[in-house]
Amino acid sequence: MGGVCCALTVLVFLSAGRHGGPARADETDPGRPLPIIFDTDIGNDVDDALALGVIHALEDRGECRLLAVTITKDHALSASFVDAVNTFYGRGEIPVGIVRDGPTPGESRFTGLSRQRDDGKLRYPHDLDDASEIPEATDVLRQILSSQPDGSVAIIQVGFSTNLARLLDSDPDEHSPLNGRDLARQKVRFLSAMAGAFELIQGRPHGEYNIVKDLPAAQRLARDWPTSIIYSGYETGLAIRFPAACVENDFGYTTHHPLAEAYQAYNPTPHERPTWDLTSVLWAVRPRRGYFDLSPPGRVRIDDDGRTRFEPEKTGRHRYLIADRMQAIRVREALALLASQPPGTFQQRR
């Protein structure tokens, strides 16, 4: 891999561990892959797609295990695109669930790549095309959580809070005798959420997209989610841009790559997209590498205008990510390396 994406590799590894890790309740077991559910509004922005690629790269390295993807964008092609990306990385069997009556049912700029054909064959093979066959996200969440050991699953939410709020409201069913809140309390280790804004943007409070598109769900989650939540605010991803040179140069190990083509379809280079959703993935899987600092414990409250407020509280279950200039450099480099990592690279070395 060339260009800017490799320039700081040594810095990434030499600097790891400089800052402290998360609260004790959020620590991962370094000897076992972290079980993940990825909840995303993929199709609205392309950072979700890059974040999914980072998850697959980290799974290839033995650091996490993707259990399911649940989608808060109400469009069948979002599920097809996720299935295509999972298949590209050799994991087409991963369950995918989608929201019904979600807040953003419109067409995407890039998920139509799942329909792209070359010489009559799908460019990105997958088998999830029929909208009627896509499970509802809440059912997938309940099924997957109920099958996992207690306190083991990290949920990474990088879209709206719709699916997780509906999980809280869910009743006992064939998957579990627990209601949704108790099921989450029993099975979830922590929630890593790209949501909110904890600094002024251009001197003003910012109503962040993932919050305002389903404000009641975001408020419900902040108020009632039973485990710790680590928020990555708008300002964090905005300050760390995904390198255009990486998109242009480092995915060329294959003729067609779904992440690079999605990026160019959404907003072509030389534009450098903020790494909003990728930051939540990186912290969740590598909380003790020093990529980010954390705020003190507290409580996030969400106003009716979409503004997020953080109130320090010693026993609070909420914290948010903080990155200084050097950490931002390291995060940018790490995310570029992971997103562009060829599928199966580390599996082939074992």
Secondary structure per residue as TSV (DSSP state, phi and psi in degrees):
chain	resnum	aa	ss	phi	psi
A	1	M	-	360.0	137.9
A	2	G	-	-119.6	-170.5
A	3	G	G	67.1	-152.5
A	4	V	G	-63.8	-22.6
A	5	C	G	-69.2	-18.1
A	6	C	T	-110.9	-7.1
A	7	A	T	-64.0	-26.8
A	8	L	T	-117.2	20.5
A	9	T	H	-56.7	-44.5
A	10	V	H	-61.4	-41.1
A	11	L	H	-60.1	-39.5
A	12	V	H	-58.2	-46.3
A	13	F	H	-81.9	-36.3
A	14	L	H	-70.0	-29.2
A	15	S	S	-90.7	-6.7
A	16	A	T	-58.2	139.3
A	17	G	T	86.0	8.2
A	18	R	-	-67.7	-35.1
A	19	H	S	-109.0	161.7
A	20	G	-	-70.1	163.0
A	21	G	-	-92.4	-162.1
A	22	P	-	-81.0	177.8
A	23	A	-	-60.3	154.9
A	24	R	G	-54.0	-40.1
A	25	A	G	-63.6	-18.9
A	26	D	G	-101.9	1.8
A	27	E	-	-70.1	143.0
A	28	T	-	-97.1	159.7
A	29	D	-	-84.9	111.7
A	30	P	T	-65.4	-14.6
A	31	G	T	-91.3	-5.1
A	32	R	S	-133.3	144.6
A	33	P	-	-62.7	140.6
A	34	L	E	-79.3	120.3
A	35	P	E	-70.5	130.5
A	36	I	E	-126.9	138.8
A	37	I	E	-111.5	127.2
A	38	F	E	-104.5	113.6
A	39	D	E	-108.2	118.5
A	40	T	E	-143.5	149.7
A	41	D	-	-101.1	40.6
A	42	I	T	-51.4	133.6
A	43	G	T	116.1	-29.0
A	44	N	S	-77.7	-37.1
A	45	D	-	-144.4	160.2
A	46	V	T	-88.6	-10.7
A	47	D	H	-63.9	-27.3
A	48	D	H	-60.4	-42.2
A	49	A	H	-64.9	-44.0
A	50	L	H	-62.5	-39.6
A	51	A	H	-62.6	-39.1
A	52	L	H	-64.0	-39.4
A	53	G	H	-62.6	-38.9
A	54	V	H	-62.7	-41.4
A	55	I	H	-59.2	-45.7
A	56	H	H	-63.6	-38.3
A	57	A	H	-63.9	-41.6
A	58	L	H	-68.6	-32.8
A	59	E	H	-67.8	-39.6
A	60	D	H	-58.7	-31.4
A	61	R	T	-83.5	-0.6
A	62	G	T	80.7	17.8
A	63	E	S	-96.2	-20.3
A	64	C	E	-151.8	171.6
A	65	R	E	-139.8	118.3
A	66	L	E	-80.7	113.8
A	67	L	E	-86.1	-37.6
A	68	A	E	-167.4	159.3
A	69	V	E	-122.6	126.0
A	70	T	E	-116.6	142.7
A	71	I	E	-119.8	134.0
A	72	T	-	-105.1	6.7
A	73	K	S	-96.3	124.1
A	74	D	-	-88.0	70.6
A	75	H	-	-151.0	127.0
A	76	A	H	-59.1	-31.7
A	77	L	H	-67.4	-22.1
A	78	S	H	-62.8	-42.5
A	79	A	H	-67.6	-39.7
A	80	S	H	-62.9	-41.3
A	81	F	H	-66.1	-42.8
A	82	V	H	-58.7	-45.0
A	83	D	H	-62.9	-37.4
A	84	A	H	-65.4	-43.1
A	85	V	H	-65.4	-45.1
A	86	N	H	-60.0	-40.2
A	87	T	H	-66.4	-40.6
A	88	F	H	-56.1	-37.7
A	89	Y	T	-89.7	9.5
A	90	G	T	84.1	19.2
A	91	R	-	-132.3	48.9
A	92	G	T	-68.2	-8.1
A	93	E	T	-86.3	-6.9
A	94	I	S	-64.0	129.4
A	95	P	-	-62.3	142.4
A	96	V	E	-129.4	129.0
A	97	G	E	-123.6	155.1
A	98	I	E	-134.8	149.1
A	99	V	-	-70.2	150.2
A	100	R	S	-111.0	138.9
A	101	D	S	57.1	44.7
A	102	G	-	-82.2	171.8
A	103	P	S	-77.1	-16.2
A	104	T	-	-132.0	84.4
A	105	P	-	-87.2	2.6
A	106	G	S	-74.1	168.9
A	107	E	-	-64.9	151.7
A	108	S	-	-102.5	157.7
A	109	R	S	-76.1	-17.4
A	110	F	S	-134.5	-16.7
A	111	T	G	-69.0	-15.6
A	112	G	G	-63.5	-11.7
A	113	L	G	-57.7	-24.6
A	114	S	G	-66.0	-17.1
A	115	R	G	-97.8	-7.0
A	116	Q	-	-62.9	132.0
A	117	R	E	-122.5	144.7
A	118	D	E	-126.1	120.5
A	119	D	T	54.7	38.2
A	120	G	T	83.0	-4.4
A	121	K	E	-112.5	147.5
A	122	L	E	-58.8	130.5
A	123	R	S	-62.9	-39.0
A	124	Y	S	-122.7	93.5
A	125	P	-	-57.6	143.7
A	126	H	-	-169.4	169.5
A	127	D	S	-129.0	11.2
A	128	L	-	-105.7	89.5
A	129	D	-	-122.4	-32.4
A	130	D	-	-79.9	116.2
A	131	A	G	-57.0	-33.2
A	132	S	G	-70.2	-15.8
A	133	E	G	-96.7	-2.1
A	134	I	S	-85.2	119.8
A	135	P	-	-64.8	157.0
A	136	E	B	-75.4	140.2
A	137	A	H	-61.5	-40.6
A	138	T	H	-62.4	-38.9
A	139	D	H	-65.0	-41.1
A	140	V	H	-63.2	-43.7
A	141	L	H	-59.1	-45.8
A	142	R	H	-66.1	-42.0
A	143	Q	H	-63.7	-47.0
A	144	I	H	-68.8	-46.3
A	145	L	H	-60.4	-42.6
A	146	S	H	-63.8	-23.0
A	147	S	T	-89.5	-2.9
A	148	Q	S	-104.4	156.2
A	149	P	-	-61.0	153.9
A	150	D	T	-60.4	138.8
A	151	G	T	64.1	28.0
A	152	S	-	-109.5	-25.0
A	153	V	E	-94.8	131.6
A	154	A	E	-96.7	127.9
A	155	I	E	-101.4	129.0
A	156	I	E	-110.0	108.3
A	157	Q	E	-104.3	117.5
A	158	V	-	-124.9	21.3
A	159	G	S	-133.4	-143.6
A	160	F	-	-76.2	167.0
A	161	S	S	-88.8	8.5
A	162	T	H	-54.9	-52.6
A	163	N	H	-64.9	-41.7
A	164	L	H	-74.5	-33.0
A	165	A	H	-64.7	-40.3
A	166	R	H	-67.7	-33.5
A	167	L	H	-60.2	-45.1
A	168	L	H	-57.2	-35.0
A	169	D	H	-84.7	-6.2
A	170	S	-	-74.2	150.0
A	171	D	-	-95.7	164.9
A	172	P	-	-54.3	147.0
A	173	D	-	-150.2	-164.0
A	174	E	S	-67.2	-17.5
A	175	H	S	-84.2	-35.2
A	176	S	-	-157.5	143.5
A	177	P	S	-78.7	-1.9
A	178	L	S	-90.6	147.2
A	179	N	-	-72.4	172.1
A	180	G	H	-62.7	-41.5
A	181	R	H	-64.4	-43.1
A	182	D	H	-68.8	-34.9
A	183	L	H	-64.5	-44.6
A	184	A	H	-63.4	-42.7
A	185	R	H	-59.8	-38.7
A	186	Q	H	-77.2	-36.0
A	187	K	H	-105.4	-24.3
A	188	V	E	-91.5	132.3
A	189	R	E	-79.6	-48.1
A	190	F	E	-163.9	165.7
A	191	L	E	-116.5	124.2
A	192	S	E	-106.7	114.0
A	193	A	E	-123.5	127.0
A	194	M	E	-86.9	101.8
A	195	A	-	-165.9	147.6
A	196	G	-	85.3	179.5
A	197	A	-	-145.9	129.4
A	198	F	-	-116.1	6.5
A	199	E	S	-134.0	157.8
A	200	L	-	-67.5	141.1
A	201	I	B	-109.4	116.5
A	202	Q	T	52.5	41.3
A	203	G	T	79.0	6.5
A	204	R	B	-130.3	152.6
A	205	P	-	-62.1	147.1
A	206	H	-	-121.1	125.5
A	207	G	-	-85.1	98.0
A	208	E	-	-70.6	144.1
A	209	Y	H	-55.3	-49.3
A	210	N	H	-63.8	-24.4
A	211	I	H	-79.3	-52.7
A	212	V	H	-74.2	-23.9
A	213	K	T	-70.2	-26.2
A	214	D	T	-142.3	74.0
A	215	L	H	-60.7	-45.4
A	216	P	H	-59.6	-37.8
A	217	A	H	-68.2	-40.7
A	218	A	H	-64.1	-40.8
A	219	Q	H	-65.2	-40.6
A	220	R	H	-63.4	-42.5
A	221	L	H	-64.2	-47.6
A	222	A	H	-60.9	-34.6
A	223	R	H	-80.9	-39.1
A	224	D	H	-120.8	-7.3
A	225	W	-	-62.5	131.5
A	226	P	S	-86.6	-3.3
A	227	T	S	-117.3	179.1
A	228	S	-	-65.7	148.2
A	229	I	E	-124.9	127.1
A	230	I	E	-107.1	112.9
A	231	Y	E	-91.2	137.9
A	232	S	E	-107.4	111.1
A	233	G	-	-79.0	164.5
A	234	Y	H	-50.3	-40.5
A	235	E	H	-66.2	-28.2
A	236	T	H	-69.7	-53.9
A	237	G	H	-66.3	-31.5
A	238	L	H	-63.6	-34.1
A	239	A	H	-81.1	-10.2
A	240	I	S	-123.5	103.7
A	241	R	B	-95.2	140.6
A	242	F	-	-72.6	130.7
A	243	P	-	-66.2	125.3
A	244	A	H	-61.2	-36.3
A	245	A	H	-62.2	-31.5
A	246	C	H	-66.8	-45.9
A	247	V	H	-60.1	-40.1
A	248	E	H	-76.6	-28.6
A	249	N	H	-117.7	-30.9
A	250	D	T	-99.4	0.5
A	251	F	T	-104.0	10.8
A	252	G	T	-80.7	9.5
A	253	Y	T	-74.0	-6.2
A	254	T	S	-140.0	153.3
A	255	T	S	-62.1	-41.5
A	256	H	-	-128.8	130.5
A	257	H	-	-127.0	126.5
A	258	P	H	-63.7	-32.8
A	259	L	H	-72.4	-47.0
A	260	A	H	-64.9	-41.1
A	261	E	H	-70.3	-34.8
A	262	A	H	-65.3	-42.6
A	263	Y	H	-59.7	-47.6
A	264	Q	H	-68.2	-32.0
A	265	A	H	-72.0	-33.4
A	266	Y	H	-77.0	-52.3
A	267	N	S	-159.3	98.5
A	268	P	-	-65.3	153.6
A	269	T	T	-62.4	151.5
A	270	P	T	-82.5	8.9
A	271	H	-	-58.3	137.3
A	272	E	-	-114.7	113.3
A	273	R	-	-78.2	140.8
A	274	P	B	-58.9	152.0
A	275	T	-	-98.9	38.0
A	276	W	H	-47.0	-62.1
A	277	D	H	-72.5	-29.1
A	278	L	H	-65.3	-31.7
A	279	T	H	-65.7	-37.7
A	280	S	H	-66.2	-35.3
A	281	V	H	-67.2	-48.2
A	282	L	H	-62.6	-44.0
A	283	W	H	-64.6	-43.1
A	284	A	H	-59.1	-41.9
A	285	V	H	-87.9	-30.7
A	286	R	-	-125.6	63.2
A	287	P	T	-70.6	-18.3
A	288	R	T	-111.7	19.6
A	289	R	S	-91.0	-1.9
A	290	G	S	77.2	17.1
A	291	Y	S	-67.5	-31.6
A	292	F	-	-137.2	154.0
A	293	D	E	-97.0	166.7
A	294	L	E	-119.5	146.9
A	295	S	-	-64.9	166.6
A	296	P	-	-62.1	162.7
A	297	P	S	-61.8	152.3
A	298	G	E	-175.1	-159.4
A	299	R	E	-133.8	127.8
A	300	V	E	-90.1	129.8
A	301	R	E	-122.5	140.0
A	302	I	E	-116.6	119.4
A	303	D	-	-74.6	166.7
A	304	D	T	-69.4	-13.8
A	305	D	T	-92.0	5.0
A	306	G	S	89.9	-0.5
A	307	R	-	-75.0	135.1
A	308	T	E	-97.9	132.3
A	309	R	E	-118.6	134.8
A	310	F	E	-109.9	124.1
A	311	E	E	-115.4	112.7
A	312	P	E	-56.8	139.8
A	313	E	-	-159.2	122.3
A	314	K	T	-56.0	-36.1
A	315	T	T	-99.9	10.1
A	316	G	-	-66.5	149.0
A	317	R	S	-96.7	2.9
A	318	H	E	-111.1	144.2
A	319	R	E	-145.3	167.7
A	320	Y	E	-136.9	156.1
A	321	L	E	-76.9	145.9
A	322	I	E	-133.4	134.3
A	323	A	-	-132.4	124.4
A	324	D	-	-84.3	-176.8
A	325	R	H	-61.5	-44.3
A	326	M	H	-69.1	-38.4
A	327	Q	H	-63.7	-39.0
A	328	A	H	-61.1	-38.8
A	329	I	H	-63.0	-44.8
A	330	R	H	-65.5	-41.8
A	331	V	H	-64.3	-44.9
A	332	R	H	-56.7	-45.4
A	333	E	H	-66.6	-46.3
A	334	A	H	-61.7	-42.9
A	335	L	H	-66.8	-38.2
A	336	A	H	-64.2	-43.6
A	337	L	H	-63.6	-43.5
A	338	L	H	-70.8	-45.9
A	339	A	H	-61.7	-33.5
A	340	S	T	-96.3	6.9
A	341	Q	-	-67.3	126.3
A	342	P	-	-61.7	141.2
A	343	P	T	-56.3	137.8
A	344	G	T	76.5	5.5
A	345	T	H	-55.7	-50.3
A	346	F	H	-79.6	-28.3
A	347	Q	H	-64.4	-37.0
A	348	Q	H	-68.6	-26.5
A	349	R	H	-81.3	-18.1
A	350	R	-	-77.1	360.0
